């Protein structure tokens, strides 16, 4: 039975802690236009927790990303990539820096008029 995927978002786990949003965008954008990325960070230290959520412009890109990236090694760590449903971006809090707020609110896809 085939998995029915309705979401354009994926979960990526097992990431090296030193990877940035830009590094992840470079790798995952080869399968589609990424509109938002949420690299989960520790609230006190600001360091990555090693997982993120990526939303693509269309759902077909998630299938390609999961099929091609799940189980590969990046920076010596095997990553897990899987479909997710019902993804909700985190609420914007006052202790988040301006650049992060802007990224969450506007996304990272191209801006069109």
N, CA, C and O of each residue as an XYZ file, in Angstrom:
452
protein
N       0.835     -1.174      0.000
C       0.000      0.000      0.000
C       0.882      1.240      0.000
O       1.805      1.346      0.808
N       0.610      2.165     -0.885
C       1.419      3.376     -1.001
C       1.021      4.387      0.063
O      -0.151      4.522      0.416
N       2.016      5.087      0.559
C       1.779      6.137      1.533
C       1.210      7.358      0.821
O       1.797      7.844     -0.145
N       0.091      7.847      1.287
C      -0.506      9.043      0.694
C       0.060     10.259      1.415
O      -0.077     10.402      2.630
N       0.688     11.117      0.651
C       1.333     12.283      1.224
C       0.613     13.535      0.745
O       0.519     13.783     -0.457
N       0.104     14.325      1.687
C      -0.611     15.546      1.334
C       0.168     16.801      1.694
O      -0.166     17.892      1.229
N       1.178     16.663      2.498
C       1.919     17.818      2.991
C       3.127     18.119      2.114
O       3.709     17.213      1.517
N       3.496     19.381      2.039
C       4.699     19.779      1.308
C       5.870     19.979      2.270
O       6.853     20.640      1.935
N       5.754     19.400      3.472
C       6.799     19.557      4.492
C       7.418     18.209      4.858
O       6.769     17.164      4.795
N       8.703     18.268      5.243
C       9.425     17.062      5.657
C      10.151     17.318      6.968
O      10.423     18.459      7.341
N      10.458     16.222      7.656
C      11.287     16.239      8.859
C      12.668     15.739      8.469
O      12.791     14.770      7.721
N      13.711     16.396      8.974
C      15.081     15.955      8.746
C      15.747     15.839     10.108
O      15.860     16.829     10.831
N      16.187     14.638     10.462
C      16.826     14.409     11.756
C      18.216     13.826     11.599
O      18.580     13.330     10.533
N      18.988     13.891     12.671
C      20.341     13.349     12.664
C      21.361     14.285     12.043
O      22.443     13.848     11.651
N      21.035     15.556     11.948
C      21.939     16.519     11.330
C      23.129     16.814     12.240
O      23.010     16.787     13.465
N      24.263     17.093     11.632
C      25.426     17.540     12.385
C      25.081     18.884     13.015
O      24.443     19.723     12.378
N      25.495     19.092     14.252
C      25.101     20.286     14.995
C      25.665     21.573     14.420
O      25.106     22.645     14.650
N      26.763     21.488     13.676
C      27.378     22.708     13.130
C      26.735     23.180     11.832
O      27.070     24.261     11.346
N      25.817     22.397     11.255
C      25.159     22.815     10.021
C      24.237     24.004     10.276
O      23.569     24.080     11.307
N      24.211     24.922      9.326
C      23.339     26.097      9.425
C      22.148     25.929      8.487
O      22.079     24.973      7.714
N      21.220     26.869      8.567
C      20.083     26.866      7.652
C      20.571     26.955      6.204
O      20.028     26.294      5.320
N      21.592     27.769      5.969
C      22.145     27.908      4.619
C      22.713     26.611      4.083
O      22.525     26.287      2.911
N      23.419     25.854      4.941
C      23.971     24.559      4.526
C      22.851     23.601      4.131
O      22.938     22.912      3.115
N      21.804     23.567      4.943
C      20.687     22.660      4.690
C      19.949     23.064      3.418
O      19.549     22.212      2.625
N      19.772     24.372      3.231
C      19.130     24.863      2.001
C      19.910     24.438      0.767
O      19.320     24.013     -0.226
N      21.246     24.550      0.824
C      22.075     24.171     -0.329
C      21.858     22.713     -0.714
O      21.775     22.386     -1.898
N      21.766     21.845      0.273
C      21.615     20.418     -0.004
C      20.199     20.095     -0.481
O      20.023     19.438     -1.507
N      19.200     20.552      0.257
C      17.829     20.126     -0.006
C      17.147     20.880     -1.144
O      16.122     20.421     -1.646
N      17.682     22.011     -1.558
C      17.038     22.768     -2.636
C      17.228     22.125     -4.002
O      16.607     22.557     -4.973
N      18.076     21.099     -4.098
C      18.247     20.456     -5.399
C      17.009     19.673     -5.848
O      16.921     19.278     -7.011
N      16.056     19.446     -4.944
C      14.842     18.723     -5.327
C      13.602     19.592     -5.353
O      12.494     19.083     -5.523
N      13.770     20.902     -5.186
C      12.613     21.783     -5.285
C      12.838     23.091     -4.572
O      13.819     23.272     -3.850
N      11.911     23.998     -4.787
C      11.970     25.333     -4.186
C      11.539     25.243     -2.730
O      10.412     24.855     -2.425
N      12.449     25.607     -1.838
C      12.149     25.581     -0.407
C      11.537     26.924     -0.026
O      12.089     27.980     -0.335
N      10.382     26.869      0.654
C       9.717     28.104      1.056
C       9.931     28.433      2.530
O       9.811     29.593      2.924
N      10.246     27.431      3.350
C      10.581     27.726      4.742
C      11.405     26.591      5.334
O      11.304     25.432      4.932
N      12.219     26.974      6.299
C      13.028     26.002      7.032
C      13.018     26.402      8.496
O      13.147     27.579      8.834
N      12.864     25.411      9.357
C      12.894     25.644     10.797
C      13.937     24.706     11.391
O      13.645     23.548     11.690
N      15.156     25.215     11.561
C      16.214     24.461     12.227
C      16.013     24.670     13.719
O      16.190     25.778     14.226
N      15.648     23.616     14.416
C      15.306     23.721     15.831
C      16.578     23.929     16.646
O      17.556     23.194     16.510
N      16.536     24.954     17.497
C      17.699     25.331     18.300
C      17.345     25.345     19.782
O      16.187     25.522     20.160
N      18.373     25.154     20.617
C      18.228     25.267     22.056
C      17.919     26.725     22.402
O      18.566     27.632     21.879
N      16.951     26.955     23.266
C      16.536     28.323     23.575
C      17.612     29.110     24.312
O      17.754     30.312     24.088
N      18.369     28.458     25.182
C      19.395     29.174     25.939
C      20.667     29.407     25.128
O      21.165     30.531     25.059
N      21.188     28.355     24.518
C      22.487     28.460     23.838
C      22.369     28.880     22.377
O      23.321     29.423     21.817
N      21.218     28.639     21.749
C      21.051     28.953     20.339
C      21.672     27.914     19.414
O      21.676     28.090     18.195
N      22.198     26.833     19.986
C      22.826     25.788     19.169
C      21.777     24.843     18.607
O      20.740     24.594     19.221
N      22.074     24.329     17.430
C      21.169     23.407     16.755
C      20.951     22.154     17.595
O      21.861     21.674     18.271
N      19.723     21.634     17.540
C      19.413     20.366     18.206
C      19.567     19.183     17.254
O      19.343     18.038     17.646
N      19.949     19.454     15.997
C      20.219     18.371     15.060
C      19.032     17.918     14.242
O      19.089     16.865     13.607
N      17.949     18.693     14.241
C      16.827     18.343     13.377
C      16.133     19.615     12.898
O      16.248     20.679     13.506
N      15.406     19.468     11.785
C      14.708     20.620     11.220
C      13.471     20.175     10.469
O      13.241     18.988     10.239
N      12.688     21.164     10.097
C      11.500     20.963      9.277
C      11.655     21.834      8.045
O      11.985     23.016      8.149
N      11.418     21.252      6.885
C      11.555     21.964      5.618
C      10.224     21.886      4.888
O       9.625     20.817      4.777
N       9.766     23.036      4.391
C       8.545     23.067      3.577
C       8.912     23.477      2.156
O       9.556     24.504      1.937
N       8.498     22.670      1.211
C       8.733     22.939     -0.206
C       7.544     23.655     -0.810
O       6.462     23.703     -0.225
N       7.763     24.212     -1.994
C       6.695     24.886     -2.716
C       5.612     23.895     -3.160
O       4.430     24.236     -3.190
N       6.023     22.666     -3.504
C       5.033     21.668     -3.913
C       5.359     20.313     -3.289
O       6.499     20.030     -2.921
N       4.337     19.502     -3.185
C       4.424     18.212     -2.503
C       5.323     17.217     -3.232
O       5.922     16.356     -2.589
N       5.433     17.312     -4.556
C       6.272     16.365     -5.310
C       7.731     16.431     -4.870
O       8.438     15.424     -4.892
N       8.175     17.614     -4.472
C       9.555     17.773     -4.016
C       9.821     16.984     -2.741
O      10.936     16.511     -2.523
N       8.798     16.838     -1.895
C       8.994     16.073     -0.659
C       9.249     14.605     -0.968
O      10.068     13.959     -0.314
N       8.550     14.086     -1.959
C       8.750     12.679     -2.343
C      10.189     12.468     -2.818
O      10.844     11.502     -2.427
N      10.669     13.375     -3.659
C      12.044     13.271     -4.153
C      13.057     13.379     -3.021
O      14.023     12.617     -2.970
N      12.835     14.327     -2.113
C      13.770     14.520     -0.999
C      13.803     13.297     -0.085
O      14.880     12.836      0.293
N      12.642     12.776      0.268
C      12.597     11.606      1.152
C      13.236     10.398      0.467
O      14.039      9.693      1.077
N      12.889     10.160     -0.781
C      13.421      9.001     -1.507
C      14.935      9.074     -1.690
O      15.611      8.047     -1.645
N      15.470     10.270     -1.895
C      16.889     10.397     -2.214
C      17.781     10.723     -1.034
O      18.978     10.443     -1.088
N      17.247     11.305      0.034
C      18.086     11.719      1.154
C      17.972     10.843      2.393
O      18.897     10.825      3.205
N      16.889     10.125      2.568
C      16.748      9.309      3.778
C      17.847      8.243      3.829
O      17.976      7.421      2.922
N      18.621      8.276      4.890
C      19.672      7.275      5.084
C      21.046      7.664      4.556
O      21.998      6.901      4.718
N      21.176      8.834      3.928
C      22.505      9.228      3.445
C      23.307      9.848      4.589
O      22.762     10.186      5.640
N      24.611      9.989      4.361
C      25.476     10.612      5.361
C      25.822     12.032      4.935
O      26.201     12.282      3.791
N      25.684     12.954      5.881
C      26.120     14.335      5.708
C      27.013     14.661      6.895
O      26.602     14.542      8.049
N      28.240     15.074      6.597
C      29.227     15.390      7.633
C      29.409     14.220      8.606
O      29.557     14.416      9.812
N      29.395     12.997      8.055
C      29.657     11.809      8.855
C      28.485     11.293      9.665
O      28.642     10.334     10.421
N      27.316     11.899      9.532
C      26.136     11.454     10.279
C      25.051     10.995      9.316
O      24.777     11.659      8.316
N      24.442      9.870      9.619
C      23.338      9.359      8.812
C      22.081     10.141      9.170
O      21.685     10.205     10.334
N      21.462     10.733      8.159
C      20.269     11.531      8.427
C      19.007     10.733      8.152
O      19.005      9.779      7.374
N      17.945     11.144      8.805
C      16.626     10.557      8.594
C      15.742     11.632      7.987
O      15.647     12.737      8.521
N      15.100     11.315      6.881
C      14.206     12.253      6.208
C      12.867     11.559      6.031
O      12.802     10.447      5.507
N      11.796     12.215      6.468
C      10.484     11.587      6.386
C       9.394     12.632      6.164
O       9.559     13.809      6.487
N       8.283     12.172      5.609
C       7.121     13.027      5.393
C       6.494     13.359      6.741
O       6.537     12.554      7.671
N       5.920     14.534      6.834
C       5.152     14.900      8.015
C       3.837     15.507      7.560
O       3.730     16.049      6.460
N       2.847     15.406      8.417
C       1.569     16.048      8.121
C       1.238     16.981      9.276
O       1.735     16.817     10.390
N       0.416     17.930      8.999
C      -0.036     18.874     10.015
C       1.102     19.671     10.645
O       1.072     19.943     11.845
N       2.092     20.044      9.865
C       3.185     20.851     10.400
C       2.710     22.281     10.649
O       2.081     22.904      9.795
N       3.027     22.779     11.834
C       2.727     24.167     12.182
C       4.027     24.841     12.587
O       4.739     24.339     13.457
N       4.345     25.968     11.969
C       5.557     26.678     12.365
C       5.462     27.112     13.822
O       4.365     27.305     14.346
N       6.609     27.265     14.474
C       6.574     27.670     15.888
C       6.052     29.096     16.030
O       6.213     29.914     15.125
N       5.429     29.388     17.163
C       4.977     30.765     17.375
C       6.188     31.684     17.531
O       7.208     31.292     18.097
N       6.065     32.882     17.035
C       7.160     33.844     17.151
C       7.138     34.405     18.568
O       6.136     34.965     19.012
N       8.257     34.246     19.270
C       8.345     34.758     20.630
C       9.273     35.968     20.662
O      10.009     36.230     19.710
N       9.227     36.682     21.744
C      10.009     37.914     21.872
C      11.500     37.664     22.025
O      12.297     38.565     21.761
N      11.904     36.464     22.444
C      13.330     36.197     22.664
C      14.045     35.687     21.405
O      15.185     35.230     21.484
N      13.379     35.764     20.247
C      13.981     35.335     18.984
C      14.544     36.566     18.281
O      13.921     37.628     18.274
N      15.737     36.414     17.684
C      16.348     37.555     17.009
C      15.559     37.952     15.763
O      14.750     37.178     15.252
N      15.809     39.172     15.284
C      15.063     39.737     14.163
C      15.174     38.947     12.880
O      14.186     38.796     12.161
N      16.370     38.433     12.574
C      16.564     37.672     11.339
C      15.742     36.387     11.361
O      15.167     36.004     10.342
N      15.681     35.721     12.505
C      14.900     34.486     12.619
C      13.409     34.784     12.486
O      12.686     34.050     11.812
N      12.940     35.872     13.135
C      11.536     36.248     13.014
C      11.163     36.499     11.554
O      10.122     36.045     11.080
N      12.025     37.227     10.851
C      11.768     37.539      9.448
C      11.717     36.275      8.596
O      10.860     36.147      7.722
N      12.635     35.341      8.848
C      12.656     34.080      8.113
C      11.381     33.290      8.364
O      10.813     32.731      7.426
N      10.915     33.229      9.620
C       9.700     32.508      9.938
C       8.480     33.161      9.295
O       7.597     32.469      8.789
N       8.432     34.486      9.315
C       7.253     35.181      8.820
C       7.194     35.214      7.295
O       6.119     35.047      6.717
N       8.331     35.427      6.636
C       8.357     35.590      5.185
C       8.768     34.335      4.437
O       8.541     34.239      3.231
N       9.368     33.371      5.121
C       9.870     32.177      4.454
C      11.173     32.495      3.735
O      11.668     33.620      3.793
N      11.717     31.501      3.065
C      12.993     31.700      2.377
C      12.873     31.529      0.869
O      13.879     31.499      0.160
N      11.644     31.418      0.384
C      11.425     31.308     -1.056
C      11.517     32.659     -1.719
O      11.561     33.684     -1.038
N      11.547     32.678     -3.044
C      11.622     33.961     -3.752
C      10.345     34.777     -3.506
O       9.243     34.235     -3.434
N      10.529     36.078     -3.383
C       9.391     36.975     -3.163
C       8.831     37.399     -4.521
O       9.566     37.895     -5.375
N       7.554     37.205     -4.710
C       6.913     37.599     -5.952
C       5.906     38.699     -5.676
O       5.297     38.728     -4.607
N       5.722     39.607     -6.631
C       4.768     40.716     -6.388
C       3.344     40.252     -6.355
O       2.436     41.061     -6.163
